[in-house]
C-alpha cells in the first residue's frame, strides 16, 4: 500500500534529489532536454517554491510506502479547449529503481487519477520518450492509449 501526498516545504531537498535521480535515469538525448540535468540546486529550489506558491498551476507529489519515499510525481495543469476544461499533465512520474515491479507505479497512477477526477480535471495526459519503452508499456497496460504526436521544444539563446 502506498500514499501519494502533496509536497510540503520540508520536502524540497528530497524532491531535488529524486528529480536528479530521475534525470540520470531518463535523459538519453541532451539536445531534447536542453541540459535540464545541469541546473543548479537553486534553480530546482525556485521551481519547487513556485509550485508550492501556485497549486492551481502545478502539483508536486511524493509517493511513500511504509515510511519510505519510493518516488514522486510532477503534475502541471492547463486549460484545454480540446478537453473542454482543465487537463492534468503527468510531466514526471518516477518510481525509484529498487521499488519497480512491485505495483507501486500502478498504485501511484491510480491515486493520481482519483486526485485528478476529484479536482474536476477533464483529462489526464502525458508524453513518454521513445527511449523509454518500459514507461510506454506500463501506461498502455493501465488503459492509456498512445496518440501519435510530435513534441517540439525551443529554448532561449544562451
C-alpha positions, 0 to 999 in steps of 0.5 A: 500500500502506498500514499501519494501526498502533496509536497510540503516545504520540508520536502524540497531537498528530497524532491531535488534529489529524486528529480536528479535521480530521475534525470540520470535515469531518463535523459538519453538525448541532451539536445531534447532536454536542453541540459535540464540535468545541469541546473543548479540546486537553486534553480530546482529550489525556485521551481519547487517554491513556485509550485508550492506558491501556485497549486492551481498551476502545478502539483508536486507529489511524493509517493511513500510506502511504509515510511519510505519515499519510493518516488514522486510525481510532477503534475502541471495543469492547463486549460484545454479547449480540446478537453473542454476544461482543465487537463492534468499533465503527468510531466514526471512520474518516477518510481525509484529503481529498487521499488519497480515491479512491485505495483507501486507505479500502478498504485501511484497512477491510480491515486493520481487519477482519483486526485485528478477526477476529484479536482474536476480535471477533464483529462489526464495526459502525458508524453513518454520518450521513445527511449523509454519503452518500459514507461510506454508499456506500463501506461498502455497496460493501465488503459492509456492509449498512445496518440501519435504526436510530435513534441517540439521544444525551443529554448532561449539563446544562451 
